[in-house]
Amino acid sequence: MKNLVFSLIILTSIITHAQEIEAISNADLISIEKVWGIEQSGKPHNAFTDLIRFKDYWYLGFREALKHHGGLEGKGRLRVIRSKDGENWESCGIFEISEGDLRDAKLSITDDNQLMLNSAIQVYNPNPYKHKNFAWFSNNGEDWGDPIQIAENNVWIWSVTWHNGVAYGVGYHTVGPTSKTRLYRSEDGINWETHVSEFYKGNESSIVFKPNGTAICLMRTGNAIGMSEPPYKEWNWKPTINLGGPKIIMLDDGRFIAGGRTQWGTMVLFEIDPETGESTELIKLPANGDSSYPGMVYHEGILWVSYYTSSDNASEGGRYLMPTEIRLAKVKL
């Protein structure tokens, strides 16, 4: 009888555990491919991605550099590649600033239907500025204008989201109190003004808008997700997961999907409730060593995710294992 009771307890535990796995495993990895690496770039560190669809093409932006680290150690440049089918990729832009090391590549679509690339340089010889923001614009994804310096120095606008003709971006201080942030706005992507001078503590961030205009901001280091109604002056923040290189998007059914690094060597997708901050892990994508910084697009029922990771055979660089490579995953939610 005791053995029967014990067996029933074990069976119940197994069933309960299986139900828990099923409850959080609402994502299936359809495919994953390496799309760029040292073979294509000639650089050992390929990282910090973003992904977007523009005029029926996929565009993927990222940094090519000597190392993860910025400045003279990294000597980074940006590259944008594109594909009609998501399988065959061609380079459509290389971006360099002689004054400094270009960092993260961020893509967005302006109100007048141009493709915008924004980033910041870590100045090689700071005097007195350490970081400067730049943007490039293209009507067709192939022909890019000259770099335009934007916004303030030493306050890095990490990513840009457009809504109702206005671009929004959170800038974080790169000197002094580095946990301080500001919310900026721009009507053309070139001329930026401070919208909220004392925003939430943190650094890297991602903003998404509901169809009704409600704004949601996921903030790294601040471990928080915020919500605001127009004119986006007052924000309500809730504690949530801390993601390195955060990205958040809204699906057609109203769910919010977030991605990033939870700990070193990971790339994880979550479903997140911006009203409570509660999150549910959906899937861990194959990653190791130096990783994360996803771009995400939900297209025709499939979540497309770009990210970077140390290659499977990476052996140099210590903690920041190199070479690193750009991968593209397709996930069914």
C-alpha positions as CSV (number, residue, x, y, z in Angstrom):
1,M,0.0,0.0,0.0
2,K,2.8,2.4,0.9
3,N,4.5,1.6,-2.5
4,L,1.2,2.4,-4.2
5,V,0.8,5.7,-2.4
6,F,4.5,6.6,-3.2
7,S,4.0,5.7,-6.8
8,L,0.9,7.9,-7.1
9,I,2.8,10.8,-5.5
10,I,5.6,10.4,-8.0
11,L,3.2,10.1,-10.9
12,T,1.3,13.2,-9.7
13,S,4.6,15.1,-9.5
14,I,5.6,14.1,-13.0
15,I,2.2,15.1,-14.4
16,T,2.3,18.4,-12.6
17,H,5.8,19.1,-13.8
18,A,4.8,18.2,-17.4
19,Q,1.8,20.6,-17.1
20,E,4.1,23.4,-15.9
21,I,6.5,22.8,-18.8
22,E,3.5,22.9,-21.2
23,A,2.2,26.0,-19.6
24,I,5.5,27.9,-20.2
25,S,6.5,26.3,-23.5
26,N,4.1,28.1,-25.7
27,A,6.8,28.6,-28.4
28,D,8.3,26.3,-31.0
29,L,11.6,26.9,-32.7
30,I,11.0,26.5,-36.4
31,S,14.5,27.2,-37.6
32,I,17.7,29.0,-36.8
33,E,20.5,30.0,-39.1
34,K,23.8,31.8,-39.0
35,V,23.5,34.7,-41.4
36,W,26.7,36.6,-40.8
37,G,30.1,36.1,-39.2
38,I,33.8,36.6,-39.4
39,E,33.8,34.9,-42.8
40,Q,31.7,37.7,-44.3
41,S,32.8,40.7,-42.2
42,G,36.5,39.9,-41.7
43,K,36.0,41.0,-38.1
44,P,35.9,38.7,-35.0
45,H,33.1,40.5,-33.2
46,N,29.7,40.7,-35.0
47,A,26.9,41.8,-32.6
48,F,24.2,44.2,-31.4
49,T,21.5,43.5,-33.9
50,D,18.2,44.9,-35.0
51,L,15.6,43.6,-37.5
52,I,12.9,45.3,-39.5
53,R,10.7,44.9,-42.6
54,F,10.8,47.9,-45.0
55,K,9.2,47.9,-48.5
56,D,8.9,44.1,-48.7
57,Y,12.5,43.5,-47.7
58,W,14.0,42.2,-44.4
59,Y,16.7,44.5,-43.1
60,L,19.2,43.4,-40.4
61,G,21.6,45.9,-38.8
62,F,24.6,45.1,-36.6
63,R,28.1,46.1,-35.6
64,E,31.3,44.6,-36.9
65,A,34.4,45.1,-34.7
66,L,37.6,43.8,-33.2
67,K,36.1,43.3,-29.8
68,H,32.9,43.7,-27.7
69,H,34.5,46.7,-25.9
70,G,34.1,50.2,-27.3
71,G,36.6,52.8,-28.4
72,L,40.1,52.0,-29.7
73,E,39.7,48.4,-28.5
74,G,36.7,47.8,-30.7
75,K,37.0,50.1,-33.7
76,G,33.5,49.2,-34.7
77,R,31.5,50.0,-37.9
78,L,27.9,49.2,-38.7
79,R,26.5,47.1,-41.5
80,V,23.0,46.7,-42.8
81,I,22.1,43.6,-44.9
82,R,18.8,42.8,-46.6
83,S,16.9,39.9,-48.0
84,K,13.7,39.4,-49.9
85,D,13.1,35.9,-48.5
86,G,15.0,35.9,-45.2
87,E,17.4,33.3,-46.5
88,N,19.6,35.1,-49.2
89,W,21.2,38.2,-47.8
90,E,23.1,41.0,-49.4
91,S,25.0,44.0,-47.9
92,C,23.2,47.3,-48.5
93,G,25.2,49.7,-46.3
94,I,28.4,50.0,-44.4
95,F,28.7,52.9,-41.9
96,E,31.9,54.3,-40.3
97,I,32.7,57.4,-38.3
98,S,36.4,58.3,-38.2
99,E,36.0,60.0,-34.9
100,G,35.0,56.9,-33.0
101,D,33.8,53.4,-32.5
102,L,30.2,52.8,-33.7
103,R,28.1,50.8,-31.2
104,D,24.6,49.3,-31.5
105,A,22.6,49.5,-34.8
106,K,19.0,50.4,-34.4
107,L,16.5,50.5,-37.3
108,S,13.1,52.3,-37.5
109,I,10.8,53.7,-40.2
110,T,10.1,57.4,-40.2
111,D,6.8,59.1,-40.6
112,D,7.7,59.9,-44.2
113,N,8.5,56.3,-45.0
114,Q,12.3,56.4,-44.8
115,L,14.5,53.7,-43.3
116,M,16.3,55.2,-40.3
117,L,19.5,53.8,-38.7
118,N,20.6,55.3,-35.4
119,S,23.6,54.6,-33.3
120,A,26.3,56.3,-31.1
121,I,30.0,56.5,-31.3
122,Q,32.4,56.0,-28.4
123,V,34.8,58.8,-29.2
124,Y,38.4,57.5,-29.7
125,N,40.0,60.5,-27.9
126,P,37.3,62.1,-25.7
127,N,37.8,65.8,-25.5
128,P,35.5,66.5,-23.8
129,Y,32.8,64.2,-25.1
130,K,32.7,60.4,-24.7
131,H,29.6,59.6,-26.8
132,K,27.9,61.2,-29.7
133,N,24.6,60.2,-31.4
134,F,24.3,59.8,-35.2
135,A,21.6,58.9,-37.7
136,W,21.4,57.9,-41.4
137,F,18.3,57.9,-43.7
138,S,17.4,56.0,-46.9
139,N,14.4,56.1,-49.2
140,N,15.1,52.7,-50.7
141,G,17.3,50.8,-48.2
142,E,20.3,51.0,-50.6
143,D,21.2,54.6,-51.0
144,W,22.0,56.3,-47.6
145,G,22.5,59.9,-46.8
146,D,25.5,61.2,-44.9
147,P,25.7,60.7,-41.2
148,I,23.8,63.4,-39.2
149,Q,24.8,64.1,-35.6
150,I,21.7,64.2,-33.5
151,A,20.5,65.0,-29.9
152,E,22.9,65.6,-27.0
153,N,26.5,64.4,-26.4
154,N,27.1,62.0,-23.6
155,V,23.4,61.0,-23.5
156,W,23.1,57.9,-25.7
157,I,19.7,57.5,-27.4
158,W,19.8,53.7,-27.6
159,S,16.7,52.9,-29.7
160,V,14.0,54.8,-31.5
161,T,10.3,54.0,-32.0
162,W,7.9,56.0,-34.2
163,H,4.3,56.7,-33.3
164,N,1.8,59.0,-35.0
165,G,4.5,61.0,-36.7
166,V,6.8,61.3,-33.7
167,A,9.9,59.5,-32.8
168,Y,10.6,58.6,-29.2
169,G,13.8,57.4,-27.6
170,V,15.3,57.0,-24.1
171,G,18.8,58.4,-23.7
172,Y,21.0,57.4,-20.9
173,H,24.0,59.3,-19.5
174,T,27.4,57.8,-20.3
175,V,29.3,60.0,-17.9
176,G,28.5,61.0,-14.4
177,P,25.4,59.3,-12.9
178,T,25.1,56.6,-15.6
179,S,21.7,55.4,-14.3
180,K,20.0,58.6,-15.2
181,T,17.8,58.7,-18.3
182,R,15.8,61.1,-20.4
183,L,12.9,60.6,-22.7
184,Y,13.4,62.4,-26.1
185,R,11.0,63.1,-28.9
186,S,11.5,64.2,-32.6
187,E,9.2,64.9,-35.5
188,D,11.9,64.3,-38.1
189,G,14.5,62.0,-36.5
190,I,17.1,64.9,-36.8
191,N,15.9,67.5,-34.3
192,W,15.4,66.1,-30.9
193,E,14.0,67.7,-27.7
194,T,13.9,66.5,-24.2
195,H,10.4,65.3,-23.4
196,V,10.9,64.0,-19.8
197,S,14.2,65.3,-18.3
198,E,14.2,62.9,-15.3
199,F,13.0,59.6,-16.6
200,Y,13.3,56.2,-14.9
201,K,16.7,54.8,-13.7
202,G,18.3,52.4,-16.2
203,N,20.1,52.5,-19.5
204,E,19.1,50.4,-22.6
205,S,15.4,50.4,-23.3
206,S,12.7,49.5,-25.8
207,I,9.4,51.3,-26.4
208,V,6.3,50.0,-28.1
209,F,2.8,51.5,-28.5
210,K,-0.6,50.0,-28.3
211,P,-3.1,50.9,-31.1
212,N,-4.9,53.2,-28.6
213,G,-1.7,55.2,-28.1
214,T,-0.6,53.7,-24.7
215,A,3.2,53.6,-24.5
216,I,5.1,50.7,-22.9
217,C,8.8,51.0,-22.1
218,L,11.0,48.1,-21.0
219,M,14.1,49.3,-19.1
220,R,17.3,47.4,-18.5
221,T,19.1,47.8,-15.1
222,G,16.1,49.6,-13.7
223,N,14.4,46.1,-13.9
224,A,11.1,47.8,-14.7
225,I,8.4,48.2,-17.3
226,G,6.5,51.4,-17.6
227,M,3.2,52.5,-19.1
228,S,2.0,56.0,-20.1
229,E,-0.9,57.7,-21.9
230,P,-0.4,60.7,-24.2
231,P,1.3,63.1,-23.9
232,Y,3.7,60.6,-22.2
233,K,4.8,62.9,-19.4
234,E,3.7,60.7,-16.5
235,W,4.7,57.0,-16.3
236,N,3.6,54.1,-14.0
237,W,6.4,51.6,-13.4
238,K,6.3,48.0,-12.3
239,P,9.2,45.7,-11.3
240,T,10.0,43.1,-14.0
241,I,12.8,40.9,-15.4
242,N,16.1,42.5,-16.2
243,L,17.1,41.9,-19.8
244,G,20.4,42.8,-21.4
245,G,19.9,44.3,-24.8
246,P,16.1,44.5,-24.3
247,K,13.5,44.4,-27.1
248,I,9.7,44.4,-26.7
249,I,7.0,44.1,-29.3
250,M,3.2,43.7,-29.4
251,L,1.6,40.9,-31.3
252,D,-1.6,41.2,-33.3
253,D,-3.5,39.4,-30.5
254,G,-2.4,42.0,-27.9
255,R,0.3,39.9,-26.2
256,F,3.7,41.5,-25.5
257,I,6.9,39.6,-26.2
258,A,10.2,40.6,-24.8
259,G,13.7,39.3,-25.5
260,G,17.2,39.6,-24.2
261,R,19.9,38.2,-22.0
262,T,18.9,37.0,-18.5
263,Q,22.4,36.0,-17.7
264,W,25.7,35.6,-19.5
265,G,25.5,33.3,-22.5
266,T,21.7,33.4,-22.9
267,M,19.1,34.6,-25.3
268,V,15.6,34.2,-23.9
269,L,12.0,35.2,-25.1
270,F,9.3,36.0,-22.6
271,E,5.7,37.0,-22.6
272,I,5.3,40.0,-20.3
273,D,2.3,41.8,-18.8
274,P,3.1,45.5,-18.8
275,E,0.3,46.2,-16.2
276,T,1.8,43.9,-13.6
277,G,5.4,43.3,-14.7
278,E,4.8,39.5,-14.6
279,S,6.7,37.5,-17.2
280,T,6.5,34.0,-18.5
281,E,9.5,32.3,-20.1
282,L,8.7,31.1,-23.6
283,I,11.9,29.7,-25.1
284,K,15.7,29.8,-24.8
285,L,17.4,30.3,-28.1
286,P,20.7,28.5,-28.7
287,A,23.4,30.9,-27.3
288,N,26.6,30.9,-25.4
289,G,29.3,33.2,-24.2
290,D,28.8,36.8,-25.5
291,S,25.2,37.0,-26.7
292,S,21.7,38.6,-26.9
293,Y,20.7,42.1,-28.3
294,P,17.7,40.8,-30.4
295,G,15.7,42.4,-33.1
296,M,12.1,41.1,-33.4
297,V,9.4,41.2,-36.0
298,Y,6.1,39.3,-36.0
299,H,5.2,38.6,-39.6
300,E,2.5,36.3,-40.9
301,G,2.1,34.4,-37.7
302,I,5.9,33.8,-37.2
303,L,8.2,35.7,-34.8
304,W,11.5,36.5,-36.5
305,V,14.4,37.1,-34.1
306,S,17.8,38.3,-34.9
307,Y,20.5,38.1,-32.3
308,Y,24.2,37.4,-31.8
309,T,26.1,34.8,-29.9
310,S,29.7,33.4,-29.5
311,S,30.2,30.8,-32.2
312,D,30.2,27.2,-31.2
313,N,33.9,27.0,-31.8
314,A,34.8,30.3,-30.2
315,S,38.0,30.2,-28.1
316,E,39.4,33.7,-27.9
317,G,38.6,36.7,-25.8
318,G,38.0,35.2,-22.3
319,R,34.6,36.2,-21.0
320,Y,33.8,37.9,-24.3
321,L,34.3,34.7,-26.4
322,M,35.1,35.3,-30.1
323,P,34.4,35.0,-32.8
324,T,30.7,35.9,-32.5
325,E,28.1,35.6,-35.2
326,I,24.7,36.9,-36.2
327,R,21.8,34.4,-36.2
328,L,18.2,34.5,-37.3
329,A,15.6,32.4,-35.6
330,K,11.9,31.8,-36.6
331,V,9.6,31.0,-33.7
332,K,6.0,29.9,-33.7
333,L,4.1,31.3,-30.7
